[in-house]
Amino acid sequence: MKRIFFFLASSLFISFASICIAANEKTTMDEQWQCTTNASSASTDVDKEADKKMANNQNSAEESFKFAAQNCRDCTKITCEFQKK
């Protein structure tokens, strides 16, 4: 019984500690953002290059979203994610 209690208490402590550590991490808006669209497949070389740039480059949240919006074509959704180092 003591082992079960110790195991449960240890598990809860580790869970709470990891949540507290994750809550203290701050996300910057200045760098490491990648935005992509759900546009259909590109048909021109310019559109293909833009899709490639969206998928591979990271900038500020504003720059990444603006680039995705400019190259949206027929998209209905822009998804932006913070890329952790």
Beta strands, then each sheet from edge to edge (+ up, - down):
strand 1: 33-37
strand 2: 78-82
sheet 1: 1+ 2-
end
